Amino acid sequence: MGVLIDQIRAVPGVSIAVYDGGPFLFYIGRLALVVQLAVVRRVKVWTPFLVLLDLLLPFIS
């Protein structure tokens, strides 16, 4: 299995797309979804702010 993972990581762009960009896009998408839900009043207006705070807290030390 280790050999296969090394071959996959050797492909140019896979490391950036899967390991760097993928998780970042997931969190941005989650925030966008909650904002859309707040706009149509399916969740409280302050909920996107809590999700944004949840996204920013790991960067505060």
C-alpha positions in Angstrom: 0.0 0.0 0.0 2.9 2.4 0.7 4.3 1.9 -2.8 0.9 2.8 -4.3 0.6 6.0 -2.1 4.1 7.0 -3.2 3.1 6.6 -6.8 0.0 8.7 -6.4 1.9 11.5 -4.5 4.5 11.5 -7.3 1.9 12.7 -9.8 2.3 16.5 -10.2 -0.6 18.5 -8.6 -2.1 15.6 -6.6 -0.4 16.8 -3.4 -1.8 20.4 -3.8 -5.3 19.3 -4.9 -5.8 16.5 -2.4 -3.8 17.3 0.7 -3.7 21.1 0.6 -6.6 22.4 -1.4 -9.2 19.7 -0.7 -9.7 20.3 3.0 -9.7 24.1 2.5 -12.4 23.9 -0.1 -14.5 21.6 2.2 -14.6 24.2 4.9 -15.3 27.0 2.5 -18.2 25.0 1.1 -19.5 24.3 4.5 -19.6 28.0 5.3 -21.3 28.8 2.0 -24.0 26.2 2.7 -24.7 27.6 6.1 -24.9 31.2 4.6 -27.3 30.0 2.0 -29.5 28.4 4.7 -29.4 31.6 6.7 -30.5 33.6 3.7 -33.6 31.5 3.2 -34.2 31.5 6.9 -33.8 27.7 7.5 -31.2 28.5 10.3 -30.8 31.4 12.6 -29.0 34.5 11.2 -26.2 34.2 13.6 -25.4 30.6 12.7 -22.9 31.5 9.8 -21.0 33.6 12.3 -20.6 30.6 14.6 -19.4 28.4 11.7 -16.9 31.1 10.7 -15.7 31.3 14.3 -15.3 27.5 14.3 -13.2 27.8 11.1 -11.0 30.5 12.6 -10.4 29.2 16.1 -7.7 26.7 15.1 -5.6 29.6 13.8 -5.7 31.4 17.2 -3.1 30.2 19.6 
